[in-house]
Amino acid sequence: MARSETILRLRRNVKARVLQGHPWVYQSELEFLPDESFFGQALPLEDSRRRFLGTGIYNGQSQISWRRLSRDRCAFDQGFIDKAIAAAIARRQPEPCQRLVWSEADHLPGLVVDRFEDVLVVQALTLAMDRALPIILSVLQKHLSPAEIVLRNDAPSRAHEGLESHAGTASGKPFAPREFTIDGIRYELDLVGGQKTGFFLDQRAQHRRVAALAQGRKVLDGCCHLGGFALQSAQAGAATVTAVDISADAIAAAKATAQRNGLKVEFVEANLFDWLRAHETERYGLIVIDPPSFARNKRALGGALRGYKELNLRALRMLEPGGILATYSCSGAVDEAAFQEVVADAASDARRECVIREQTGQPPDHPVLLGMPESRYLKGLILEVL
């Protein structure tokens, strides 16, 4: 293939978001697609007038065919990876459990690294990052010297990159569930087989914030997963705590954590929609609504908004005067304005007057990349019923 063909170029008159700073280019926005020998490589991108736009990783079999690494010309090699990972670590305040590398926001699109004390959990979600894993692992060993690195390359999104699904360890040794202390709660986490990378680190700050409002209140934690909100609330002195989740495995793990920490929580295995309907006459002083993603793409947006409205409508009806609703969305396709609007509609239908005590988002270790709305996936509201 001639040299000119290894430079990606935008189609003429295409309104690509990359021209406004977005780090992605879709297949349909490119003038041509280099063959599979270039899949997983770093290629420069030009606009239709041949002005340089940046260097990014290319995969012609993915709808998102180009993801920016840098606005400069660069090679995707050990030097680049070392520098990017070192910078990601340096910009975070060290904590025992935290996200260390967050994809595009750290100039490593498709790479996620979480730290759980002396163990790292790595996800390679793009072809280029998957192929670079030997370098990535050596760099992580150099900078952090972890006792083990768990590879969670089992995310469904890998299929879009033509990648297989697997999970295990860098050493090849088995890694059994292990106890980790997160914000004073001792959890037994399955880093190899649990959801995502083993724990939803992005909600740690909210677990603590909501717990600070829980003292003396009757608390409901909806879609509790491993019980972060419920357990922190119980530890903070809530009068009673009920936690609901549809997953039997999550409920079993959360019960074990409560017992391990000497905390009293009633855990219920149920669909939250059904449970709220069945208990609509009960009243609570604090309700948390933190469901899994309802919309992974724009096609699912309508159904997602209906789901959020129903959950929040029912929760608002169950709050006592002066009660608190902490409600969240991790759906990337639902932006902050749409989420606030649907919660406002729910409050109107519930005939509850509410004030916004706080608007919440992602913690600093999950940075939002300016110009990339998709990187701001987590949003929330803490409301008080007047």
Sequence and secondary structure as in RCSB ss.txt:
>XXXX:A:sequence
MARSETILRLRRNVKARVLQGHPWVYQSELEFLPDESFFGQALPLEDSRRRFLGTGIYNGQSQISWRRLSRDRCA
FDQGFIDKAIAAAIARRQPEPCQRLVWSEADHLPGLVVDRFEDVLVVQALTLAMDRALPIILSVLQKHLSPAEIV
LRNDAPSRAHEGLESHAGTASGKPFAPREFTIDGIRYELDLVGGQKTGFFLDQRAQHRRVAALAQGRKVLDGCCH
LGGFALQSAQAGAATVTAVDISADAIAAAKATAQRNGLKVEFVEANLFDWLRAHETERYGLIVIDPPSFARNKRA
LGGALRGYKELNLRALRMLEPGGILATYSCSGAVDEAAFQEVVADAASDARRECVIREQTGQPPDHPVLLGMPES
RYLKGLILEVL
>XXXX:A:secstr
  GGGGSEEB TT   GGGGT SEEEGGGBS    GGGTTSEEEEE TT  EEEEEEE TTSSEEEEEEESS   
 SHHHHHHHHHHHHHTS   SEEEEEEGGGGT TTEEEEEETTEEEEEE SHHHHHTHHHHHHHHHHHH  SEEE
EEE  GGGGGGT   EEEESS      EEEEETTEEEEE TTTSSTTSS GGGHHHHHHHHTT TTSEEEEES T
TTHHHHHHHHTT SEEEEEES HHHHHHHHHHHHHTT   EEEES HHHHHHHTTT  EEEEEE    S SSGGG
HHHHHHHHHHHHHHHHHTEEEEEEEEEEE  TTS HHHHHHHHHHHHHHTT  EEEEEEE   TTS   TT GGG
   EEEEEEE 
